[in-house]
Each structure stands twice: as structure tokens, then as C-alpha cells.
Amino acid sequence: MSSVPPAIADAYDAERFRREGHALVDVLADALARMHRREGRVLPWREPAEARDAWAAEGWGAEARAEGGDGPRALADDMARVVAASTALHSPRYLGHQVAPALPTAALAELVSALCNQGTGVFEMGPAAAPIELAVIQWMCARAGYAGGGGALTSGGSLGNLTALLAMRQVKAAVWERGTERQLAVITSSDAHYSVARAVRVMGWGDAGVITVPVDREHRLRAADVEKAIDERVIGIVAAGGSTATGAFDPLDEIADLAERRGLWLHVDAAHGGGALLSAQHRSKLSGIARADSIVWDAHKLMMMPALVTAVLFKDEAHAYEAFAQQASYLFAGGAPRDTWWDLGQRTLECTKRMMSIELWAALRQHGEVWFGNVVDRLFELTRVLADKIVSSGDFELALPPEANIVCYRLRGADNRALREACVRDGRFYIVGTQLDGSYWLRSTVMNPLTEPADFDALLEHLRSLCRK
Ligand SMILES: *Cc1c(COP(=O)(O)O)cnc(C)c1O
């Protein structure tokens, strides 16, 4: 057997990594500074087919390798092009979907996850990652008011909702081994995130498995309306701790009263709003959340983490093992799952998983918990400022007063769908749209704490000028 071929050794060379890493961090820091200065486009729009063809035309394989690592195809140069062609979430003029401008500390911590590749599914493959994840989960449980709670981190709120609903199904209907013929259903609001209805379809309950109750004028799910919809199929209620479309918080206490009275599982989808638990000013919006059986909380939304870091929390820690009540002898030690609580793969659909917890853990250690609450306060306050500007503008109208960092609005007398399209193609701001009460509204989520009120004036003026064209 010959020694390690030079190309293989070179790819793993520690000094090469150091060189490429320093150059790459410089590229990213420069890009961050440009975005903060509001230079360039928020969305460097290209027609999808044009973008596909352009990236497909890039050379790779042998031809790309021929130059070697520090040649014209250096990693930092390639990555600079990727960043330049990407949506600039760190621009204070990014006012679109609810994805955070990733906290730089957390992005750096993610590099450790990528390099160390600790699977976390079994303790032996993540002897630091697993206990850190458990510590982060305990901290999140404490903030949610779960004294005996537990859970795990998983890949996104959509998978989180599925995981929580699988646990609900197992606890309420014990289907894991025998399956069931019984038609089961959950009740949720007409504003629920689509992942709730999707999870129900994944579980095989079909259309009859989701009972949708209309929201009230403030876009909240009310217990009295839920109660009217309960029938023999129903085993649980899914409420929103900050809805996707409007950021409205369902009244969790009254829904928890109902769930307790009728013996139903209560799941709170706080994917968006969970971070508000860290704000002394806003946590009361989630009052009652501690009474839910399960909670989903995305840290990549109000907690500024890189996607994806989602917590699925259960009031009763034992329920964390119900979603996937399965034995895998080659991985897990066998016996009751709780006896090997350190093997976190028993709690998630993922077997191998990124070290999601270290991003959050590192950020909490570097910036402190209060920092996170302050970010939430600032985002919510900025959103109120934007709403006030919309109301006082005269030519824009507001759909409803924002409770969180999401605001829906439109320019009176304009084709707002076409206006958004024009805004996307122009690229200097990024906003999205939503359907509310049967009509189309522009929608902005204020995700960047570096946004200033003057950015909102510029946005409204920009939309007016696009409309005039
Ligand atoms: C964003 C969101 C989801 C989906 O979360 P992902 O992490 O994008 O999968 C689910 N529910 C609500 C209320 C959300 O806002």
C-alpha cells in the first residue's frame, strides 16, 4: 500500500484549512460590512431559469481541481460569488420572510459542528454535543415554564410540529405497534402554518384529520370556536404562539382550559414567537404556554440562529420518547428509552444530526440571555414604528396592529401583487405577501435589529415610486 496520495493529503492539510479559513472569514466580514452599509441589492434577482443555467455552466470536477487550492479557483473567491448572488439577510432593508440575519458568533460556532461532525444521535458520537443539547433544552424548558420538561433539537419547525404530533398520537391512541383504523383529527386555526396540515397528511389522517376553525378579527383562535368543532375524532388542539401570517398570538390560557376540560393534547406552535419568552416586556403574550403538552420553538427566527435550530419541548419529559417509540439495537442500548436518555436519536426523526445546540450555547455564553430579550424588544418596537408610519401615511393601509414583528399592509388603489413582483425584481428591498381575509396584502417581518426607522420611510417611498412606474 502506497502512502497517502498528495491530493488527498493536501485536501486535509491543516495549514491549508487555516489559510482558506482566514481568507473566507475576511470575505464574509467584508460582505457583512457592505450589507450593514446597505450597499448592493437585498435580492440580486435573476430569472430562475437564467440562474439555473448560469450556475450549471460553472466548471467543476477535474478541470476545476487542476488549478489547485490557491489558484484562481480559491475557495474564498468562489464563496464571495455565492454571497454576492444570495439574498442579503443582514441588510437592514431585508423585510421579508421570518428568517434571521444569522448571529455571526453562531455562524462561527456552526463551523465547529461542520468540522467535528458530532452526530449527537448516540452519546458516543457527540460526548460534548449531547450534554450541551440537553443543557440548552433544559434552559428553554425553564423559559417556557416546564418544570419536569424535556425534548430535543430538530431540523426546523415543520419537522418539530410533526414530531410533537407523532408524540400526541402515540400518547392518545398508542398506534406505534398495532396501527389504528380509527379516524383521528386535530383542531387548528385557519391561520395555522401549513406544516400542521402537512404533518396530519404525513400521519395518514387525510383531509378529515385537520379541522380548521376560523380566526377572530384579531386573527386569533378562540376557545369557544374550538369547542364547537370538537367531535369524536379529535385528540388534540394546535394553537399558535405567534402565527406566521400576522404574528398574532392565540389566547393560550383559554385554549389550555378547554384542552384540560376535554382531555385533549395541546400543542403550541411557537416556531415564530417562542423567542418572546426571553423578553420581560412581551412574554405575557405566551401566557399559558406552560400548560401545553408540547411546544415547538424555532431559534432561527427570533433568536437569530442560522437555520435550522428548532426545539421540540414536552411538558412531561417521558413524552419526548413517544414520537419514535422504536428500538434500534445496533444503536441504542435497549431497555426503556429513558434508561439511555443520553442517546438523543431516540427523540428525533434524524439519526445523524448537526451539533445544533452549540450555536445557541455559544451565543448565550458570548452575549448573555438579556441580549436576546433586547433584540426581541427592538424588533417588536421597530415593527410598531413601521405600522405607525403606514397608518399616518394616508396612502398605505394596515391590515391589523402588529403584536410581534410581522406587519401586513398595502398601498391603496394599487395592484399590490404586481407591486411586490416589481419590488422583488428591483431588489433594493425585500418584502413578501400573504392572503388575509380573502385578499392580498404585502407582508414584512422585521428580523434585523440593525434596521432603523429611516429604512421604513425609504421602503414606503420606494413602493410608491415603483407603483408610479
Ligand atoms: C416558520 C414557522 C414554521 C415552520 O418552521 P420551519 O423552521 O421553517 O420549518 C411553523 N410554524 C410557524 C408558526 C412558523 O412561523
Ligand as a Chemical Component Dictionary entry (heavy atoms), coordinates in Angstrom:
data_LIG
# 
_chem_comp.id                   LIG 
_chem_comp.type                 NON-POLYMER 
_chem_comp.pdbx_formal_charge   0 
_chem_comp.three_letter_code    LIG 
# 
loop_
_chem_comp_atom.comp_id 
_chem_comp_atom.atom_id 
_chem_comp_atom.alt_atom_id 
_chem_comp_atom.type_symbol 
_chem_comp_atom.charge 
_chem_comp_atom.model_Cartn_x 
_chem_comp_atom.model_Cartn_y 
_chem_comp_atom.model_Cartn_z 
_chem_comp_atom.pdbx_ordinal 
LIG C1 C1 C 0 -41.762 29.262 10.440 1  
LIG C2 C2 C 0 -42.892 28.552 11.038 2  
LIG C3 C3 C 0 -42.993 27.162 10.937 3  
LIG C4 C4 C 0 -42.045 26.340 10.097 4  
LIG O1 O1 O 0 -40.781 26.339 10.645 5  
LIG P1 P1 P 0 -39.501 25.929 9.734  6  
LIG O2 O2 O 0 -38.408 26.038 10.730 7  
LIG O3 O3 O 0 -39.434 26.916 8.631  8  
LIG O4 O4 O 0 -39.742 24.541 9.268  9  
LIG C5 C5 C 0 -44.029 26.533 11.595 10 
LIG N1 N1 N 0 -44.923 27.246 12.296 11 
LIG C6 C6 C 0 -44.872 28.588 12.408 12 
LIG C7 C7 C 0 -45.900 29.312 13.214 13 
LIG C8 C8 C 0 -43.856 29.281 11.777 14 
LIG O5 O5 O 0 -43.811 30.612 11.867 15 
# 
loop_
_chem_comp_bond.comp_id 
_chem_comp_bond.atom_id_1 
_chem_comp_bond.atom_id_2 
_chem_comp_bond.value_order 
_chem_comp_bond.pdbx_ordinal 
LIG C1 C2 SING 1  
LIG C2 C3 SING 2  
LIG C2 C8 DOUB 3  
LIG C3 C4 SING 4  
LIG C3 C5 DOUB 5  
LIG C4 O1 SING 6  
LIG O1 P1 SING 7  
LIG P1 O2 DOUB 8  
LIG P1 O3 SING 9  
LIG P1 O4 SING 10 
LIG C5 N1 SING 11 
LIG N1 C6 DOUB 12 
LIG C6 C7 SING 13 
LIG C6 C8 SING 14 
LIG C8 O5 SING 15 
# 
